[in-house]
Amino acid sequence: MTQTDRPDLFDQTALALHRQRASGATFLHEAAAHELSERLQEVNRTFTNVVFIGPEAALWSRLTGIPGRCIADDATLDLKVGECDLIVHGLALHWAEDPVGQLVQMRRALRPDGMMIAALFGGRTLHELRTSFAEAEIAVEGGLSPRVAPMGEIRDLGALLQRANLALPVADSLALTVDYADPLALCRDLRAMGETNAMAARRRGGLRRETLMAAISHYATHFARPDGRVDATFEIVFLTGWAPADSQQQPLRPGSARTRLADALRVPERPLGD
C-alpha cells in the first residue's frame, strides 16, 4: 500500500467544522506563544520575513509582537521556496495527515540559516481522558473506538526534524496541568478550542449515555484533586530546526578529536574489555 492509498487518519470536514464552531478558548495558544516569545529572545536575531501557520496564526503574530503573513495549515502550505527567515507552526501540526511533509515544505520555504519552530500537542496530552474513555468503553461496550487523536512522543517527534533534513534539530516540551470542576467542563473547553474528536475512524451515531457516565466516574475517581476538581494534562512539544547553511556549527569528523577523553577526565585509559 502506498502513502496515497492509506486511509485518512482525520476527517478534514469535521475538523473544519469544529474549528468554525470554536468559541475563543485560546489559553493554550497564549501559553505556547508566550513560551515562543521567550525562546526567540534568546536567539537574539531580527526576523524580517515571517510566516505563521495554523487556525490561530493571527493570534500568534499578535502575542509574539512579530508581524508576519498568516496562512492555514492546509496539506499544501501557501509557501514559496526561500521566502522566509522564520516560520512558526502554531499548535496545529498534530492534525496533519503528513507532518513530515509539512516540515519539508517549511524547510524549503526557509532561506539558508532560517528558523522553523512548530508547537504541537505531545503524547501525554489528555492521557487522563484517554484512559477514562478506554476503561469505560471496555466495561460498557466491550471494545474501543478512537476518541482522542494519537499524539507522538517527544523522541519520535524529534526524529521528524531529521527526516525533513532540518539542521540543529531540537525537541523539548512544556507540560501544563489545568484543573476543571468536572470532566464535562473539560469536554466543553475542548469544544471551545476546536479540539474535539475529528478521527476518520471515530464511532458514529453519538456517545452512549452509559459509556459517558462510566468515563466521568473513572475520571473523577482516578484524577481528582483533594477539593474534588479534576486535572487535565496538556503537553506542548516544541520542534525547532534550521535551514542548512555553511555558517552553522558542524559536527566534527569521526577521529578528528585532538584530545583523548581519558585525558580530559584525568583518569587512566583502559583497554576495552577490562
Secondary structure as GFF3:
##gff-version 3
##sequence-region A 1 274
A	DSSP	three_ten_helix	3	5	.	.	.	ID=ss1
A	DSSP	alpha_helix	12	21	.	.	.	ID=ss2
A	DSSP	alpha_helix	27	43	.	.	.	ID=ss3
A	DSSP	beta_strand	50	53	.	.	.	ID=ss4
A	DSSP	alpha_helix	57	64	.	.	.	ID=ss5
A	DSSP	beta_strand	69	71	.	.	.	ID=ss6
A	DSSP	beta_strand	84	90	.	.	.	ID=ss7
A	DSSP	three_ten_helix	93	95	.	.	.	ID=ss8
A	DSSP	alpha_helix	99	109	.	.	.	ID=ss9
A	DSSP	beta_strand	110	121	.	.	.	ID=ss10
A	DSSP	alpha_helix	127	141	.	.	.	ID=ss11
A	DSSP	alpha_helix	154	163	.	.	.	ID=ss12
A	DSSP	beta_strand	167	180	.	.	.	ID=ss13
A	DSSP	alpha_helix	183	193	.	.	.	ID=ss14
A	DSSP	alpha_helix	209	222	.	.	.	ID=ss15
A	DSSP	beta_strand	230	242	.	.	.	ID=ss16
A	DSSP	alpha_helix	261	265	.	.	.	ID=ss17
###
